[in-house]
Amino acid sequence: CVTATAPVSAAEPKLSFNRDIRPILSDNCFACHGPDANKRRAGLRLDIRDVAIKPTESGETAIVPGKSAESELLRRVSATDESEIMPPPEGKRGLLTAEQTALLKRWIEEGAVYQSHWAFAAPERPPQPKISNAKLAKWPRNGLDHFVLARLDALKLAPASEAAKAALIRRV
């Protein structure tokens, strides 16, 4: 029942759990398989990786990292039988789109890597871009200027010349 997708090319970046997968699971799965123990069904919890990759009450494993064909989650979201399909048709959320199913399959094939919520992750400073134009090497005065110049360079633009002091004072 699982549709085949093209293999992930080396040029294609890996999926991000927070950007690509968490919204799908949150919108469609967490109501019944999320953090609320009182509403959880089938003993399946999909918001924690260690629990999601263990066998459930039925003995099936929801997510088998690297093996989408063996993952019950993918089989259920791709099912056509109304007694097996997830999310249930009577729910208000509706069925997953083909694109969402393909993203889940690709994510499982990539190893089903979870990420902590972005609010709990320590911010990381991105590396400062290199300046390709030697003539403009003196233009950046601070770290942010390097990013502005890199963007201008990508758009094949050059920064305007610095305004005269009188013009800058008039602007203030």
DSSP file with accessible surface (Angstrom, degrees, kcal/mol):
  #  RESIDUE AA STRUCTURE BP1 BP2  ACC     N-H-->O    O-->H-N    N-H-->O    O-->H-N    TCO  KAPPA ALPHA  PHI   PSI    X-CA   Y-CA   Z-CA
    1    1 A C              0   0  121      0, 0.0     2,-0.4     0, 0.0    74,-0.0   0.000 360.0 360.0 360.0 -17.4    0.0    0.0    0.0
    2    2 A V        -     0   0   49     67,-0.1     2,-0.2     1,-0.1    73,-0.1  -0.643 360.0-129.1 -80.4 129.0    3.0    2.3    0.4
    3    3 A T        -     0   0   88     -2,-0.4     2,-0.2     1,-0.1    -1,-0.1  -0.525  21.6-116.9 -78.6 145.1    3.7    4.3   -2.7
    4    4 A A        -     0   0   92     -2,-0.2     2,-0.3     3,-0.0    -1,-0.1  -0.570  30.1-166.7 -81.5 141.7    7.2    4.3   -4.0
    5    5 A T        -     0   0   62     -2,-0.2     3,-0.1    97,-0.1    -1,-0.0  -0.867  32.7 -88.3-122.6 161.3    9.1    7.6   -4.1
    6    6 A A        -     0   0   84     -2,-0.3     3,-0.1     1,-0.1    -1,-0.0  -0.351  54.6 -96.8 -65.8 144.9   12.3    8.5   -5.8
    7    7 A P        -     0   0  118      0, 0.0     2,-0.3     0, 0.0    -1,-0.1  -0.307  44.9 -97.6 -62.4 150.6   15.5    7.7   -3.8
    8    8 A V        -     0   0   60     -3,-0.1     2,-0.1    98,-0.1     6,-0.0  -0.536  41.3-139.5 -71.5 125.5   16.9   10.7   -1.9
    9    9 A S    >   -     0   0   61     -2,-0.3     3,-0.7     1,-0.1    -1,-0.1  -0.445  19.4-114.4 -83.4 161.9   19.7   12.2   -3.9
   10   10 A A  T 3  S+     0   0  114      1,-0.2    -1,-0.1    -2,-0.1    -2,-0.0   0.798 116.6  57.4 -64.8 -26.8   22.9   13.4   -2.3
   11   11 A A  T 3  S+     0   0   94      2,-0.1    -1,-0.2     0, 0.0    -3,-0.0   0.754  87.4  89.4 -76.6 -23.8   22.0   17.0   -3.3
   12   12 A E  S <  S-     0   0   84     -3,-0.7     3,-0.1     1,-0.1     2,-0.0  -0.606  82.3-125.4 -76.2 126.4   18.7   16.8   -1.4
   13   13 A P        -     0   0   95      0, 0.0     3,-0.1     0, 0.0    -4,-0.1  -0.341  31.0 -96.0 -70.0 154.1   19.1   18.0    2.2
   14   14 A K        -     0   0  139      1,-0.1     2,-0.1    -6,-0.0    93,-0.1  -0.343  46.4-100.2 -65.6 150.3   18.0   15.8    5.0
   15   15 A L        -     0   0   21     91,-0.1     2,-0.5    88,-0.1    -1,-0.1  -0.403  29.5-131.8 -69.4 149.2   14.6   16.4    6.4
   16   16 A S     >> -     0   0   24      1,-0.2     4,-3.2    -2,-0.1     5,-1.0  -0.902   4.6-148.2-102.7 126.1   14.3   18.4    9.6
   17   17 A F  I  >>S+     0   0    2     -2,-0.5     5,-3.8     1,-0.2     4,-0.9   0.941  98.5  46.1 -58.0 -48.2   12.0   16.9   12.2
   18   18 A N  I  45S+     0   0   40      3,-0.2    -1,-0.2     1,-0.2    96,-0.0   0.877 122.6  34.2 -65.4 -38.2   11.0   20.3   13.6
   19   19 A R  I  45S+     0   0  155      3,-0.1    -2,-0.2     4,-0.1    -1,-0.2   0.898 133.7  19.2 -84.3 -42.0   10.4   21.9   10.2
   20   20 A D  I  <5S+     0   0   32     -4,-3.2     4,-0.3     3,-0.1    -3,-0.2   0.819 130.3  26.8-103.7 -36.3    9.0   19.0    8.1
   21   21 A I  I >X<S+     0   0    0     -5,-1.0     4,-2.3    -4,-0.9     3,-0.5   0.869 106.0  63.6-103.4 -44.6    7.7   16.1   10.3
   22   22 A R  H 3><S+     0   0   53     -5,-3.8     4,-3.2     1,-0.2     5,-0.3   0.896 102.2  53.6 -53.8 -42.8    6.6   17.5   13.7
   23   23 A P  H 3> S+     0   0   56      0, 0.0     4,-2.3     0, 0.0    -1,-0.2   0.907 109.9  48.2 -61.2 -36.5    3.8   19.7   12.1
   24   24 A I  H <> S+     0   0    8     -3,-0.5     4,-1.9    -4,-0.3     5,-0.3   0.958 116.7  41.4 -65.9 -50.1    2.4   16.6   10.3
   25   25 A L  H  X>S+     0   0    0     -4,-2.3     4,-2.9     1,-0.2     5,-2.3   0.908 115.7  51.0 -65.2 -40.5    2.5   14.5   13.5
   26   26 A S  H  <5S+     0   0   61     -4,-3.2     5,-0.3    -5,-0.3    -2,-0.2   0.924 114.9  41.6 -63.6 -45.3    1.2   17.3   15.6
   27   27 A D  H  <5S+     0   0  104     -4,-2.3    -1,-0.2    -5,-0.3    -2,-0.2   0.809 132.3  20.2 -71.9 -31.3   -1.8   18.1   13.4
   28   28 A N  H  <5S+     0   0   16     -4,-1.9    -2,-0.2    -5,-0.2    -3,-0.2   0.672 131.3  23.8-115.8 -22.2   -2.8   14.5   12.6
   29   29 A C  T >X5S+     0   0   12     -4,-2.9     4,-2.4    -5,-0.3     3,-1.1   0.726  97.1  73.9-120.8 -35.0   -1.4   12.1   15.3
   30   30 A F  H 3><S+     0   0   32     -5,-2.3     4,-0.8     1,-0.3     6,-0.4   0.729  84.8  70.7 -65.5 -21.6   -0.6   13.7   18.6
   31   31 A A  H 34 S+     0   0   54     -5,-0.3    -1,-0.3     1,-0.2     3,-0.1   0.907 120.8  16.6 -60.5 -37.1   -4.3   14.1   19.6
   32   32 A C  H <4 S+     0   0   19     -3,-1.1     9,-2.6     1,-0.1    -2,-0.2   0.613 140.1  34.1-107.2 -19.5   -4.4   10.2   20.0
   33   33 A H  H  < S+     0   0   25     -4,-2.4    13,-3.3     7,-0.2    14,-0.5  -0.188 100.3  92.3-131.7  40.8   -0.7    9.3   20.2
   34   34 A G  S  < S-     0   0    1     -4,-0.8    -3,-0.1     2,-0.2     6,-0.1  -0.231  93.0 -58.4-117.7-152.0    0.8   12.3   22.0
   35   35 A P  S    S+     0   0   78      0, 0.0     2,-0.9     0, 0.0     3,-0.1   0.716  99.1  95.4 -72.3 -20.7    1.8   13.4   25.5
   36   36 A D    >>  -     0   0   71     -6,-0.4     3,-1.0     1,-0.2     4,-1.0  -0.584  55.2-167.5 -78.2 105.3   -1.7   13.2   27.0
   37   37 A A  T 34 S+     0   0   66     -2,-0.9    -1,-0.2     1,-0.2     3,-0.2   0.799  84.1  59.6 -63.5 -27.9   -1.8    9.8   28.7
   38   38 A N  T 34 S+     0   0  155      1,-0.2    -1,-0.2    -3,-0.1    -2,-0.1   0.766 113.6  35.6 -73.6 -24.9   -5.6   10.0   29.2
   39   39 A K  T <4 S+     0   0  138     -3,-1.0    -1,-0.2     2,-0.1    -2,-0.2   0.478  89.4 120.0-104.3  -5.2   -6.3   10.3   25.5
   40   40 A R     <  -     0   0   68     -4,-1.0     2,-0.3    -3,-0.2    -7,-0.2  -0.366  48.1-154.8 -68.2 136.9   -3.5    8.0   24.2
   41   41 A R    >   +     0   0  145     -9,-2.6     3,-1.8     3,-0.3    -2,-0.1  -0.875  65.1   4.1-114.8 148.2   -4.7    5.1   22.2
   42   42 A A  T 3  S-     0   0   59     -2,-0.3    15,-1.1     1,-0.3    16,-0.3   0.630 112.7 -82.4  59.6  17.2   -3.1    1.7   21.6
   43   43 A G  T 3  S+     0   0   37      1,-0.2     2,-0.5    13,-0.1    -1,-0.3   0.723  92.0 141.0  64.5  19.6   -0.2    2.5   23.9
   44   44 A L    <   -     0   0   22     -3,-1.8     2,-0.5   -12,-0.2    -3,-0.3  -0.844  29.6-178.3-102.9 127.7    1.5    4.4   21.1
   45   45 A R        +     0   0   59     -2,-0.5     3,-0.3     3,-0.1   -11,-0.2  -0.977   5.7 178.6-124.7 117.7    3.3    7.7   21.8
   46   46 A L        +     0   0    1    -13,-3.3   -12,-0.2    -2,-0.5    -1,-0.1   0.505  69.1  73.7 -98.2  -5.3    4.8    9.4   18.7
   47   47 A D  S    S+     0   0   33    -14,-0.5     2,-0.5     1,-0.1    -1,-0.2   0.602  93.3  57.3 -87.4  -8.0    6.2   12.5   20.3
   48   48 A I  S >> S-     0   0   64     -3,-0.3     4,-2.3     1,-0.1     3,-0.6  -0.981  72.6-150.5-124.4 121.8    9.1   10.7   22.0
   49   49 A R  H 3> S+     0   0   77     -2,-0.5     4,-1.9     1,-0.2     5,-0.2   0.899  93.6  56.8 -58.9 -46.5   11.5    8.7   19.7
   50   50 A D  H 34 S+     0   0  107      1,-0.2    -1,-0.2     2,-0.2     4,-0.1   0.835 114.3  40.1 -58.0 -32.5   12.4    6.0   22.3
   51   51 A V  H X4 S+     0   0   57     -3,-0.6     3,-1.2     2,-0.1    -1,-0.2   0.866 111.6  56.3 -82.0 -38.5    8.8    5.1   22.8
   52   52 A A  H 3< S+     0   0    0     -4,-2.3    11,-1.5     1,-0.3    10,-0.4   0.772 106.2  50.3 -67.4 -25.6    7.8    5.4   19.1
   53   53 A I  T 3< S+     0   0   49     -4,-1.9    -1,-0.3    -5,-0.2    -2,-0.1   0.464  95.5  87.6 -95.2   1.5   10.5    2.9   17.9
   54   54 A K  S <  S-     0   0  129     -3,-1.2     8,-0.6    -5,-0.2     9,-0.2  -0.654  93.1 -89.7 -93.6 154.7    9.4    0.2   20.5
   55   55 A P  B     -A   61   0A  86      0, 0.0     6,-0.3     0, 0.0    -1,-0.1  -0.321  44.7-135.2 -60.8 144.0    6.7   -2.4   19.8
   56   56 A T    >   -     0   0   27      4,-3.2     3,-1.7    -4,-0.1   -13,-0.1  -0.166  37.5 -78.8 -88.2-172.2    3.2   -1.3   20.8
   57   57 A E  T 3  S+     0   0  154    -15,-1.1   -14,-0.1     1,-0.3   -15,-0.0   0.830 133.1  53.4 -57.9 -33.0    0.5   -3.2   22.7
   58   58 A S  T 3  S-     0   0   91    -16,-0.3    -1,-0.3     2,-0.1     3,-0.1   0.572 118.3-112.6 -80.2  -8.7   -0.3   -5.0   19.4
   59   59 A G  S <  S+     0   0   50     -3,-1.7     2,-0.2     1,-0.4    -2,-0.1   0.300  78.4 124.1  93.9  -9.6    3.3   -6.1   19.0
   60   60 A E        -     0   0   92     -5,-0.1    -4,-3.2    -6,-0.0     2,-0.6  -0.532  60.1-129.8 -82.3 152.8    3.8   -3.9   15.9
   61   61 A T  B     -A   55   0A  35      9,-0.3    11,-2.4    -6,-0.3    12,-0.2  -0.916  10.4-157.1-105.3 121.3    6.5   -1.3   15.7
   62   62 A A  S    S+     0   0    3     -8,-0.6    11,-2.4    -2,-0.6    12,-0.5   0.926  80.8  22.9 -63.9 -47.3    5.3    2.1   14.7
   63   63 A I        -     0   0    0    -11,-1.5    -1,-0.2    -9,-0.2     5,-0.1  -0.977  59.4-175.5-129.0 120.3    8.6    3.5   13.4
   64   64 A V    >   -     0   0   28     -2,-0.5     3,-2.5     3,-0.3     6,-0.2  -0.925  34.8-126.9-110.5  99.9   11.5    1.2   12.3
   65   65 A P  T 3  S+     0   0   46      0, 0.0    44,-0.2     0, 0.0    43,-0.1  -0.220  90.1   7.8 -53.4 129.1   14.3    3.7   11.5
   66   66 A G  T 3  S+     0   0   32     42,-3.4     2,-0.3    41,-0.2    43,-0.2   0.349 117.0  81.9  83.9  -6.0   15.7    3.2    8.1
   67   67 A K    X   +     0   0  109     -3,-2.5     3,-1.0    41,-0.2     4,-0.4  -0.688  44.1 167.3-134.2  82.2   13.0    0.7    7.1
   68   68 A S  G >  S+     0   0    5     -2,-0.3     3,-1.1     1,-0.3     7,-0.2   0.833  77.0  63.0 -66.6 -30.0    9.8    2.4    6.0
   69   69 A A  G 3  S+     0   0   92      1,-0.3    -1,-0.3     5,-0.1   -67,-0.1   0.785 107.2  44.1 -66.1 -24.7    8.4   -0.9    4.7
   70   70 A E  G <  S+     0   0  117     -3,-1.0     2,-0.6    -6,-0.2    -9,-0.3   0.432  90.0 106.8 -97.1  -1.3    8.4   -2.4    8.2
   71   71 A S    <>  -     0   0    1     -3,-1.1     4,-1.8    -4,-0.4    -9,-0.2  -0.704  56.0-158.1 -87.8 119.8    7.0    0.7    9.9
   72   72 A E  H  > S+     0   0   27    -11,-2.4     4,-2.8    -2,-0.6     5,-0.2   0.849  90.5  63.1 -63.5 -34.4    3.4    0.4   11.0
   73   73 A L  H  > S+     0   0   16    -11,-2.4     4,-2.2   -12,-0.2    -1,-0.2   0.949 106.6  42.8 -56.0 -49.4    3.0    4.2   11.0
   74   74 A L  H  > S+     0   0    0    -12,-0.5     4,-1.3     1,-0.2    -1,-0.2   0.886 112.9  52.7 -67.9 -38.0    3.6    4.4    7.3
   75   75 A R  H  X S+     0   0   84     -4,-1.8     4,-0.6     1,-0.2    -1,-0.2   0.928 111.7  47.1 -62.9 -39.9    1.4    1.3    6.6
   76   76 A R  H >< S+     0   0   64     -4,-2.8    10,-1.8     1,-0.2     3,-0.6   0.888 111.1  48.1 -72.0 -39.9   -1.5    2.9    8.5
   77   77 A V  H 3< S+     0   0   12     -4,-2.2    19,-0.2     1,-0.2    -1,-0.2   0.736 117.5  44.6 -74.7 -15.9   -1.4    6.3    7.0
   78   78 A S  H 3< S+     0   0   20     -4,-1.3    -1,-0.2    -5,-0.2    -2,-0.2   0.463  89.4 116.7-100.6  -6.0   -1.2    4.7    3.5
   79   79 A A    <<  -     0   0    7     -4,-0.6     7,-0.1    -3,-0.6    -3,-0.1  -0.191  47.9-162.9 -64.6 155.7   -4.0    2.1    4.2
   80   80 A T        +     0   0  127      5,-0.1     2,-0.4     4,-0.0    -1,-0.1   0.589  63.7  97.2-110.4 -19.3   -7.2    2.1    2.2
   81   81 A D  S >> S-     0   0   83      1,-0.1     4,-2.1     2,-0.0     3,-1.8  -0.589  71.5-141.1 -73.3 126.0   -9.2   -0.1    4.6
   82   82 A E  T 34 S+     0   0  150     -2,-0.4    -1,-0.1     1,-0.3    -3,-0.0   0.746  99.4  59.1 -63.6 -22.4  -11.3    2.2    6.8
   83   83 A S  T 34 S+     0   0   93      1,-0.2    -1,-0.3     5,-0.1    -2,-0.0   0.660 117.6  30.6 -80.2 -13.3  -10.7   -0.1    9.8
   84   84 A E  T <4 S+     0   0   66     -3,-1.8    -2,-0.2     3,-0.1    -5,-0.2   0.645  90.1 109.8-114.6 -22.2   -6.9    0.4    9.6
   85   85 A I     <  -     0   0   17     -4,-2.1    -8,-0.2    -7,-0.1    -9,-0.1  -0.248  62.5-118.8 -66.6 142.4   -6.4    3.9    8.1
   86   86 A M  S    S+     0   0   57    -10,-1.8    10,-0.3   -13,-0.1    -7,-0.1  -0.988  92.4  35.8-128.1 144.0   -4.9    6.6   10.3
   87   87 A P  S    S-     0   0    6      0, 0.0    -1,-0.1     0, 0.0     9,-0.1   0.660 106.3-109.4 -65.0 155.1   -6.0    9.2   11.2
   88   88 A P    >   -     0   0   18      0, 0.0     3,-1.7     0, 0.0     6,-0.4  -0.228  18.5-127.0 -57.4 139.0   -9.5    7.7   11.4
   89   89 A P  T 3  S+     0   0   51      0, 0.0     5,-0.1     0, 0.0     6,-0.1   0.805 107.0  62.0 -59.0 -28.2  -11.8    9.0    8.7
   90   90 A E  T 3  S+     0   0  155      4,-0.1     2,-0.0     3,-0.0     0, 0.0   0.654  86.6  97.7 -75.2 -10.5  -14.4   10.0   11.2
   91   91 A G  S <  S-     0   0   25     -3,-1.7     3,-0.5     1,-0.1     4,-0.1  -0.290  83.1-122.1 -73.3 161.6  -12.0   12.5   12.8
   92   92 A K  S    S+     0   0  201      1,-0.2    -1,-0.1     2,-0.1    -2,-0.0   0.644 102.2  70.7 -78.7 -13.0  -12.0   16.2   11.9
   93   93 A R  S    S-     0   0   74     -5,-0.2    -1,-0.2     1,-0.1    -3,-0.0   0.789  86.9-153.0 -78.5 -29.5   -8.4   16.1   10.7
   94   94 A G        -     0   0   29     -3,-0.5    -1,-0.1    -6,-0.4     2,-0.1  -0.143  33.1 -43.2  80.8 177.9   -8.9   14.1    7.5
   95   95 A L        -     0   0   97      1,-0.1     2,-0.1    -6,-0.1   -18,-0.1  -0.426  62.4 -99.2 -81.7 158.9   -6.4   11.9    5.7
   96   96 A L        -     0   0   18    -10,-0.3    -1,-0.1   -19,-0.2     2,-0.1  -0.441  39.6-116.3 -73.2 147.7   -2.8   12.7    5.1
   97   97 A T     >  -     0   0   73     -2,-0.1     4,-2.4     1,-0.1     5,-0.2  -0.359  25.7-108.0 -77.3 165.3   -1.9   14.0    1.6
   98   98 A A  H  > S+     0   0   81      1,-0.2     4,-2.4     2,-0.2     5,-0.2   0.879 121.6  54.0 -61.3 -36.0    0.4   12.1   -0.7
   99   99 A E  H  > S+     0   0  148      2,-0.2     4,-2.2     1,-0.2    -1,-0.2   0.915 108.2  48.0 -66.0 -42.6    3.1   14.7   -0.1
  100  100 A Q  H  > S+     0   0   43      2,-0.2     4,-2.3     1,-0.2    -2,-0.2   0.916 112.1  49.5 -64.6 -41.7    2.8   14.3    3.7
  101  101 A T  H  X S+     0   0   13     -4,-2.4     4,-2.5     1,-0.2    -2,-0.2   0.910 110.3  50.7 -63.3 -41.6    3.0   10.5    3.4
  102  102 A A  H  X S+     0   0   31     -4,-2.4     4,-2.6     1,-0.2    -1,-0.2   0.892 109.3  51.2 -64.2 -38.3    6.0   10.8    1.1
  103  103 A L  H  X S+     0   0   38     -4,-2.2     4,-2.6     2,-0.2    -2,-0.2   0.923 110.2  48.9 -64.3 -42.9    7.7   13.1    3.7
  104  104 A L  H  X S+     0   0    0     -4,-2.3     4,-2.5     2,-0.2    -2,-0.2   0.925 112.1  49.0 -62.1 -42.9    7.1   10.6    6.5
  105  105 A K  H  X S+     0   0   35     -4,-2.5     4,-2.5     2,-0.2    -2,-0.2   0.941 112.7  46.8 -61.9 -47.5    8.5    7.7    4.3
  106  106 A R  H  X S+     0   0   38     -4,-2.6     4,-1.9     1,-0.2    -1,-0.2   0.911 111.4  52.0 -62.4 -40.9   11.6    9.7    3.4
  107  107 A W  H  <>S+     0   0    4     -4,-2.6     5,-2.7     2,-0.2     6,-0.4   0.919 110.6  47.5 -63.1 -43.0   12.1   10.7    7.1
  108  108 A I  H ><5S+     0   0    0     -4,-2.5   -42,-3.4     1,-0.2     3,-1.7   0.927 110.8  51.7 -64.5 -42.8   11.9    7.1    8.2
  109  109 A E  H 3<5S+     0   0   90     -4,-2.5    -1,-0.2     1,-0.3    -2,-0.2   0.836 105.1  57.0 -62.5 -31.7   14.3    6.0    5.5
  110  110 A E  T 3<5S-     0   0   33     -4,-1.9    -1,-0.3    -5,-0.2    -2,-0.2   0.460 134.9 -86.7 -78.8  -1.2   16.7    8.7    6.7
  111  111 A G  T < 5 -     0   0   18     -3,-1.7    -3,-0.2    -4,-0.2    -2,-0.2   0.472  50.2 -99.8 112.2   2.1   16.7    7.2   10.2
  112  112 A A      < -     0   0    0     -5,-2.7     2,-0.4     1,-0.2    -4,-0.1   0.919  53.4-170.3  50.2  53.3   13.7    8.9   11.8
  113  113 A V        -     0   0   83     -6,-0.4     2,-0.2   -98,-0.1    -1,-0.2  -0.617   5.7-153.8 -79.3 126.4   15.8   11.4   13.7
  114  114 A Y        -     0   0   35     -2,-0.4     2,-0.3   -97,-0.1   -67,-0.0  -0.648   4.6-157.5 -93.0 157.7   13.9   13.4   16.2
  115  115 A Q        -     0   0   83     -2,-0.2     3,-0.1   -99,-0.0     2,-0.0  -0.969  23.7-109.4-130.1 149.7   14.9   16.9   17.4
  116  116 A S        -     0   0   73     -2,-0.3   -98,-0.1     1,-0.1     5,-0.1  -0.360  55.7 -77.8 -70.5 159.3   14.0   18.7   20.6
  117  117 A H    >   -     0   0   68      1,-0.1     3,-2.2     3,-0.1     4,-0.5  -0.298  42.9-118.5 -58.2 141.9   11.5   21.5   20.2
  118  118 A W  G >  S+     0   0  190      1,-0.3     3,-1.1     2,-0.2    -1,-0.1   0.804 111.5  64.2 -56.5 -30.1   13.3   24.6   18.9
  119  119 A A  G 3  S+     0   0   58      1,-0.2    -1,-0.3     3,-0.0    -2,-0.1   0.747 105.4  45.3 -67.7 -20.2   12.5   26.6   22.1
  120  120 A F  G <  S+     0   0  169     -3,-2.2     2,-0.4     2,-0.1    -1,-0.2   0.418  93.7  95.6-102.2  -0.7   14.6   24.1   24.1
  121  121 A A  S <  S-     0   0   51     -3,-1.1     3,-0.1    -4,-0.5    -6,-0.0  -0.743  80.2-115.9 -92.7 138.6   17.6   24.1   21.8
  122  122 A A        -     0   0   83     -2,-0.4    -2,-0.1     1,-0.1     2,-0.0  -0.491  37.6-108.1 -69.8 135.9   20.6   26.3   22.5
  123  123 A P        -     0   0  130      0, 0.0     2,-0.4     0, 0.0    -1,-0.1  -0.390  31.1-148.4 -65.9 144.7   21.0   28.9   19.7
  124  124 A E        -     0   0  180     -3,-0.1    -3,-0.0    -2,-0.0     0, 0.0  -0.960  12.5-126.5-117.3 133.9   24.0   28.3   17.4
  125  125 A R        -     0   0  233     -2,-0.4     3,-0.1     1,-0.1     0, 0.0  -0.643  29.1-128.8 -77.1 124.9   25.9   31.1   15.8
  126  126 A P        -     0   0   79      0, 0.0     2,-0.1     0, 0.0    -1,-0.1  -0.400  31.7 -94.4 -71.3 153.0   26.2   30.4   12.0
  127  127 A P        -     0   0  116      0, 0.0     0, 0.0     0, 0.0     0, 0.0  -0.387  43.9-106.1 -67.4 144.6   29.6   30.6   10.4
  128  128 A Q        -     0   0   92      1,-0.1    16,-0.1    -3,-0.1    15,-0.0  -0.544  38.8-115.8 -72.3 128.7   30.4   34.0    8.9
  129  129 A P        -     0   0   35      0, 0.0     2,-0.2     0, 0.0    -1,-0.1  -0.319  26.4-115.6 -65.9 149.5   30.3   33.9    5.1
  130  130 A K        -     0   0  193     20,-0.0     2,-0.6     1,-0.0     0, 0.0  -0.580  23.4-123.3 -83.0 148.6   33.4   34.5    3.1
  131  131 A I        -     0   0   47     -2,-0.2     6,-0.1     1,-0.1    19,-0.1  -0.811  20.7-170.1 -95.7 122.8   33.7   37.5    0.9
  132  132 A S        +     0   0   83     -2,-0.6     2,-0.8     1,-0.1    -1,-0.1   0.782  67.5  76.1 -83.9 -27.5   34.4   36.6   -2.7
  133  133 A N    >   -     0   0   62      1,-0.2     3,-1.1     3,-0.1     4,-0.2  -0.754  62.8-162.8 -91.7 111.3   35.1   40.1   -4.0
  134  134 A A  G >  S+     0   0   88     -2,-0.8     3,-1.3     1,-0.3     4,-0.2   0.820  88.1  62.5 -62.7 -30.0   38.5   41.2   -2.9
  135  135 A K  G 3  S+     0   0  190      1,-0.3     3,-0.4     2,-0.1    -1,-0.3   0.811 105.9  46.0 -65.0 -29.0   37.6   44.9   -3.7
  136  136 A L  G X  S+     0   0   37     -3,-1.1     3,-1.6     1,-0.2    -1,-0.3   0.329  78.3 106.9 -97.2   8.2   34.9   44.8   -1.1
  137  137 A A  T <  S+     0   0   59     -3,-1.3    -1,-0.2     1,-0.3    -2,-0.1   0.775  82.7  47.2 -60.1 -26.2   37.0   43.1    1.7
  138  138 A K  T 3  S+     0   0  200     -3,-0.4    -1,-0.3    -4,-0.2    -2,-0.1   0.555  93.0  82.6 -90.5  -8.5   37.2   46.4    3.6
  139  139 A W  S <  S+     0   0   85     -3,-1.6    -2,-0.2     2,-0.0    -1,-0.1   0.930  70.6  80.4 -66.2 -47.3   33.4   47.1    3.3
  140  140 A P        +     0   0   18      0, 0.0     3,-0.1     0, 0.0     4,-0.0  -0.411  48.8 177.3 -67.8 133.1   32.1   45.0    6.2
  141  141 A R        +     0   0  181      1,-0.1     2,-0.3    -2,-0.1    -2,-0.0   0.591  67.3  14.0-105.3 -20.0   32.5   46.7    9.6
  142  142 A N  S  > S-     0   0   86      1,-0.0     4,-0.9     0, 0.0     3,-0.4  -0.886  90.0 -87.6-145.5 178.3   30.8   44.0   11.7
  143  143 A G  H >> S+     0   0   33     -2,-0.3     4,-1.0     1,-0.2     3,-0.6   0.863 121.5  55.8 -60.5 -38.3   29.6   40.4   11.5
  144  144 A L  H 3> S+     0   0  120      1,-0.2     4,-2.1     2,-0.2     3,-0.5   0.885  98.6  62.0 -64.7 -35.6   26.2   41.3   10.1
  145  145 A D  H 3> S+     0   0   36     -3,-0.4     4,-2.8     1,-0.2    -1,-0.2   0.839  97.1  59.4 -59.5 -32.8   27.8   43.2    7.2
  146  146 A H  H <X S+     0   0   43     -4,-0.9     4,-2.2    -3,-0.6    -1,-0.2   0.908 106.6  46.4 -62.5 -40.5   29.4   39.9    6.1
  147  147 A F  H  X S+     0   0   82     -4,-1.0     4,-2.1    -3,-0.5    -2,-0.2   0.903 112.8  49.4 -69.0 -40.8   25.9   38.3    5.7
  148  148 A V  H  X S+     0   0   64     -4,-2.1     4,-2.5     2,-0.2    -2,-0.2   0.945 113.0  47.2 -62.2 -46.4   24.5   41.4    3.9
  149  149 A L  H  X S+     0   0    4     -4,-2.8     4,-2.7     1,-0.2    -2,-0.2   0.891 109.6  53.1 -64.9 -38.8   27.5   41.4    1.5
  150  150 A A  H  X S+     0   0   32     -4,-2.2     4,-2.3    -5,-0.2    -1,-0.2   0.912 110.7  47.7 -62.9 -39.8   27.2   37.6    0.9
  151  151 A R  H  X S+     0   0  162     -4,-2.1     4,-1.7     2,-0.2    -2,-0.2   0.922 112.0  48.8 -67.5 -44.0   23.5   38.1    0.0
  152  152 A L  H  <>S+     0   0   37     -4,-2.5     5,-3.2     1,-0.2    -2,-0.2   0.918 111.5  50.9 -60.0 -41.2   24.3   41.0   -2.3
  153  153 A D  H ><5S+     0   0   65     -4,-2.7     3,-1.4     1,-0.2    -2,-0.2   0.904 107.3  52.8 -64.3 -40.4   27.1   38.9   -3.9
  154  154 A A  H 3<5S+     0   0   72     -4,-2.3    -1,-0.2     1,-0.3    -2,-0.2   0.848 111.6  46.5 -64.1 -31.7   24.6   36.0   -4.5
  155  155 A L  T 3<5S-     0   0   89     -4,-1.7    -1,-0.3    -5,-0.1    -2,-0.2   0.347 116.6-117.6 -89.1   3.1   22.3   38.4   -6.2
  156  156 A K  T < 5S+     0   0  182     -3,-1.4     2,-0.3     1,-0.2    -3,-0.2   0.886  71.7 132.2  59.7  42.7   25.2   39.8   -8.3
  157  157 A L      < -     0   0  103     -5,-3.2    -1,-0.2    -8,-0.1    -2,-0.1  -0.827  47.9-141.9-117.7 160.7   24.7   43.2   -6.7
  158  158 A A        -     0   0   75     -2,-0.3     2,-0.0    -3,-0.1    -9,-0.0  -0.922  27.6-104.8-121.0 147.4   27.2   45.6   -5.2
  159  159 A P        -     0   0   26      0, 0.0     3,-0.1     0, 0.0     2,-0.1  -0.357  40.0-105.3 -68.6 152.0   26.7   47.8   -2.2
  160  160 A A        -     0   0   87      1,-0.1     3,-0.1    -2,-0.0     2,-0.0  -0.375  44.1 -93.8 -70.2 156.5   26.1   51.5   -2.7
  161  161 A S        -     0   0  115      1,-0.1    -1,-0.1    -2,-0.1     2,-0.1  -0.320  52.0 -87.1 -70.2 156.9   29.0   53.8   -1.9
  162  162 A E        -     0   0  131      1,-0.1    -1,-0.1    -3,-0.1     3,-0.1  -0.393  46.1-116.4 -68.3 138.6   29.0   55.4    1.6
  163  163 A A        -     0   0   28      1,-0.1    -1,-0.1    -2,-0.1     5,-0.0  -0.365  34.4 -95.4 -72.7 155.1   27.1   58.6    1.9
  164  164 A A     >  -     0   0   68      1,-0.1     4,-2.2    -2,-0.1     3,-0.3  -0.290  34.3-111.9 -66.2 154.0   28.9   61.8    2.7
  165  165 A K  H  > S+     0   0  170      1,-0.2     4,-2.5     2,-0.2     5,-0.2   0.883 118.0  55.2 -57.4 -38.0   28.9   62.8    6.4
  166  166 A A  H  > S+     0   0   67      1,-0.2     4,-2.3     2,-0.2    -1,-0.2   0.912 108.5  48.3 -63.6 -40.3   26.6   65.8    5.7
  167  167 A A  H  > S+     0   0   16     -3,-0.3     4,-1.9     2,-0.2    -1,-0.2   0.898 110.9  50.6 -67.5 -38.5   24.0   63.5    4.1
  168  168 A L  H  X S+     0   0   68     -4,-2.2     4,-1.4     2,-0.2    -2,-0.2   0.920 111.0  48.4 -66.1 -40.0   24.2   61.1    7.0
  169  169 A I  H  < S+     0   0  127     -4,-2.5     3,-0.2     1,-0.2    -2,-0.2   0.918 109.8  52.4 -66.5 -39.1   23.6   63.9    9.5
  170  170 A R  H  < S+     0   0  195     -4,-2.3    -1,-0.2     1,-0.2    -2,-0.2   0.871 106.9  53.4 -64.5 -36.9   20.7   65.2    7.4
  171  171 A R  H  <        0   0  180     -4,-1.9    -1,-0.2     1,-0.2    -2,-0.2   0.832 360.0 360.0 -67.3 -31.5   19.1   61.7    7.5
  172  172 A V     <        0   0  161     -4,-1.4    -2,-0.2    -3,-0.2    -1,-0.2   0.919 360.0 360.0 -71.6 360.0   19.4   61.6   11.3
